[in-house]
């Protein structure tokens, strides 16, 4: 059986196909959860954020532009939900007090690639919340440093510094674990 493209599934889901919704859910749940976990570093918060994001995305399919890829659109929703969960849990306040090459992923081509992606996600999740949020916003959502500073209400220099420190920390951990 051929794999249906996301755009076809989205059109079917808009028409009320529960099967299309199930296929999209199966295709993107792990992706959404890993993105939420990378931001929150908390399994419970990641569960809640990913679930809310998937629900919100599916309710908003009528506003999705099929000429664009689905995964980045969903990822932005997931990361926003995850940040909201951090704010609600008061963990994001650490950003104001803390002075302190990651790429996004979809389902891996192989089990080895999946393990590598999980190792990277775990390394990002192990970062302090200030560094972790900056890494996710910059590398996963492709936000420029100036925009991240505006979103987080921080000076541009602070964001740049956190990003640089996070990259060095990730490189060290991933080289020690032989992931890079």
N, C-alpha and C positions, 0 to 999 in steps of 0.2 A: 504494500500500500504506500502510495506516495505521501510525502510530508507536505501538508498544505502550508502555504506562506502565511505569515502573520496577517497581512492585509486581507486575505480571503477569510480567515477566521474572524477578524474584526467585523467585516461586513455581515457575516453570518450571525455573529453574536448580537449585533445591532438589530437584526431581524428576529431575535429571540431564541436562537439556537443554544440550548444548554450544553449540547455536545461541543460546540465551538468554544464556549466559555471554559468547559472542563479541559479541553486541549490546551488553551492558552494558559490556564492555571497550572496544569502539569508542566508545561514548557518553561514557565517563568517563576514558579514558587521558590525554587532553590536559589535562583538568581536574586530575587527580591530579599529573601531571608539573609543571604550572605551580605548583601549591601547594608541591610539594617544592622546586622551584627557588627560589621566593620565600623559603623558609626557609634553604636551603643556599647559594644563589648559586653553585652548582657543578654543572655539567651531569652529571658522573659520579655525584656523590652524589644528585642529583635522580633520575637514572635508577634507581639502586639503591633509593632510598627509595620511589619511586612503584611500582616493581615489587613490592617486598616488601609495601607497603600494599595493593595490588590483590589479591595472592595471599592475604594475611591476611583481607581483607574477603570474598573469595569463599569461603574456607574457613569463615568465620563467618556465612554467610548464614542459617543455621538459627537464629541468635540475634538476627537483625535484626528489629526491630519494624516491620512494614509500615504501621502507622498514622503513622509518622514519615517525613520525606523522606530519601531515600537519600544525596543529595549531601553534606549536612552530616555525616552519619555517616562517610562515606568520607573527607571532608576531615579530620576529627579523627584518623582512623587514619593518613592520609598525613602530617600535621604531626607526629604523635608519632614516626613512623618517621624523618622528616627530622631531628628533634631528636636522636633516637638516633644517627643517622649523624654528626651534628655532634659529639656527645659522643665517639663512637668516634674521630673524626678529631682530637680535642683542640681543635677550634676554639671550642667553647662556653666554654672557660676564659677567653676574652677578656671574657666578661660580667663577671667579677669585677674585672677591671682597668680596663675602659673607663668613663669618666665622661662620659659623654655623654647629609581624610576619605577612609580607604582602605576599599574595599568588595570583597567577594569577587565572583567571576564564574563563570559557566558559559559554555557556547558562546555567542558573541555573536549578536545578531540580524542583523548585517551584517559585511561585511569591514572597514568603518570601525570598528565597535565592537570587533572582534577586535584590530585594530591598537592601539586605545586601551588595551585590556586588557593587551596585551603590553607597551606602553610603561609602564603602571603596574607590572606585574610586574618589568620591568627596573629601574625606579626603586627599588622595594622591595629587589630583589636587590642593588643597588649600596650600600645602607645598610650600615653596620658591623654585624657579627653581633649585637651586643647590642641595637641598635635594631630590626634586622630581625625578630628572634625576638619581641620585645615587640609589634611591629606585627601580625605574623601571629597571635599568640595572642589579642590583643585584638580585632582587626577581623575576622579570619577565623573564629576559634573563639568569639568573643563572650565571652571570659573577662574577668571584672572584674579590675581592677588588683590587688586583694588576692590573688586566686587565682593570678595570674601570679607575684606575688612569692613565693608559697608553692611553686609549681612550680619556679621558678628559684633559690630560696633567696636572694632579695635583699630588701632593705628596700622597703616600699611606696613611699617617696619616690623611691628610685632608679628604680623601674619607671615611676612617673608622670613623672619628669624625662626619662627616655629616650623615653617615648612622646611627650611634648610636643616634644622636639627632633626626633624622627623625623618628626612631622607637619609641622613647619616646613621641614625639609629636603626632604621629598617635595613639599610645595606649591611651593617655589622651583623645583625641578627640573621638575616637571610644568607649571608656568606658563611657564618658559623654553622648554620643548619644545612649548608650546601644546596640551597634552593636556587641561588644565583650562580 
